Amino acid sequence: MSRTIVEEPLPLLSLKLLAAYSPEALVEQATQKLLSAGIQLIEFRYQLYRRMGVPAGVLNLCYLVEDDQLDEASNIVAGLGLPLTHPLLTNANTEGKFVTLSRLHRITASTTPDSQRFLQLLPASFAGLAPSDLIPSSSKASIRIPRESAVYACLIRIIALSPRHDPTRVQALSDLGMLAMHHIYGMDGYSDEDDNLAPDDDPAIQGALARVREWTWNGEWRVGEEWIGDLLYAYVEGTYQDAYLPWCD
């Protein structure tokens, strides 16, 4: 049985704050407050994908936070006047744990679903990133970003640990396909003529395979997870489709 989540009216102070500042300014204020409180932030999802060359709009700004700091981080953000809200059921049904595990804080005053934006805090354990997977952000050194190969490994790990038809797996597959197209293939200049090229003659495919080989040669896969490099190579080569990527029972 479906249920309806009714949002509580926003406090007047929050409404004034959300109306007075841009979402980006509110997130900047929040991240500065979190960092000054010793909360480690890891950039994740769409702003990370844009950094990797994906022309995606960034509606929700998402950061991973250590699990034992998540409550504290959410309380700090709420204390700034950015209220904690419930995920829409439609988003939960399409994005799975990417949404249901999140603490979503409003950064817009709009109540229209298509125009609402959030600061999204996800428990770091969901992504399974190790300290060696992270590098400083070029724009703000105290915020960490995953290495490119670690982003792919993270998504493949989520795919493999999710049931076959689970929305979490479906969303991770979508993210993987989007990244592969724009980042690893560099398909922004794609044309119909490229369909006529054999894989061995296609510069986009060969360049992508060379990048995956380089990650493998550089030992960027964790010990025991070398299979991720092999799987990603087959996926980029086109011999592994979404339906055949691993899943859990």
Rosetta blueprint (number, residue, H / E / L):
1 M L
2 S L
3 R L
4 T L
5 I L
6 V L
7 E L
8 E L
9 P L
10 L L
11 P L
12 L H
13 L H
14 S H
15 L H
16 K H
17 L H
18 L H
19 A H
20 A H
21 Y L
22 S L
23 P H
24 E H
25 A H
26 L H
27 V H
28 E H
29 Q H
30 A H
31 T H
32 Q H
33 K H
34 L H
35 L H
36 S H
37 A L
38 G L
39 I L
40 Q L
41 L E
42 I E
43 E E
44 F E
45 R L
46 Y H
47 Q H
48 L H
49 Y H
50 R H
51 R H
52 M L
53 G L
54 V L
55 P L
56 A L
57 G L
58 V L
59 L L
60 N L
61 L E
62 C E
63 Y E
64 L E
65 V E
66 E L
67 D H
68 D H
69 Q H
70 L H
71 D H
72 E H
73 A H
74 S H
75 N H
76 I H
77 V H
78 A H
79 G H
80 L L
81 G L
82 L L
83 P L
84 L E
85 T E
86 H L
87 P L
88 L L
89 L H
90 T H
91 N H
92 A H
93 N H
94 T H
95 E H
96 G L
97 K H
98 F H
99 V H
100 T H
101 L L
102 S L
103 R E
104 L E
105 H E
106 R E
107 I L
108 T L
109 A L
110 S L
111 T L
112 T L
113 P H
114 D H
115 S H
116 Q L
117 R L
118 F E
119 L E
120 Q E
121 L E
122 L E
123 P E
124 A H
125 S H
126 F H
127 A H
128 G L
129 L L
130 A L
131 P H
132 S H
133 D H
134 L E
135 I E
136 P E
137 S L
138 S L
139 S L
140 K L
141 A L
142 S L
143 I E
144 R E
145 I E
146 P E
147 R L
148 E H
149 S H
150 A H
151 V H
152 Y H
153 A H
154 C H
155 L H
156 I H
157 R H
158 I H
159 I H
160 A H
161 L L
162 S L
163 P E
164 R L
165 H L
166 D L
167 P H
168 T H
169 R H
170 V H
171 Q H
172 A H
173 L H
174 S H
175 D H
176 L H
177 G H
178 M H
179 L H
180 A H
181 M H
182 H H
183 H H
184 I H
185 Y L
186 G L
187 M H
188 D H
189 G H
190 Y L
191 S L
192 D H
193 E H
194 D H
195 D H
196 N H
197 L L
198 A L
199 P H
200 D H
201 D H
202 D L
203 P H
204 A H
205 I H
206 Q H
207 G H
208 A H
209 L H
210 A H
211 R H
212 V H
213 R H
214 E H
215 W H
216 T H
217 W H
218 N L
219 G L
220 E L
221 W L
222 R L
223 V L
224 G L
225 E L
226 E H
227 W H
228 I H
229 G H
230 D H
231 L H
232 L H
233 Y H
234 A H
235 Y H
236 V H
237 E H
238 G L
239 T L
240 Y L
241 Q L
242 D H
243 A H
244 Y H
245 L L
246 P L
247 W L
248 C E
249 D L
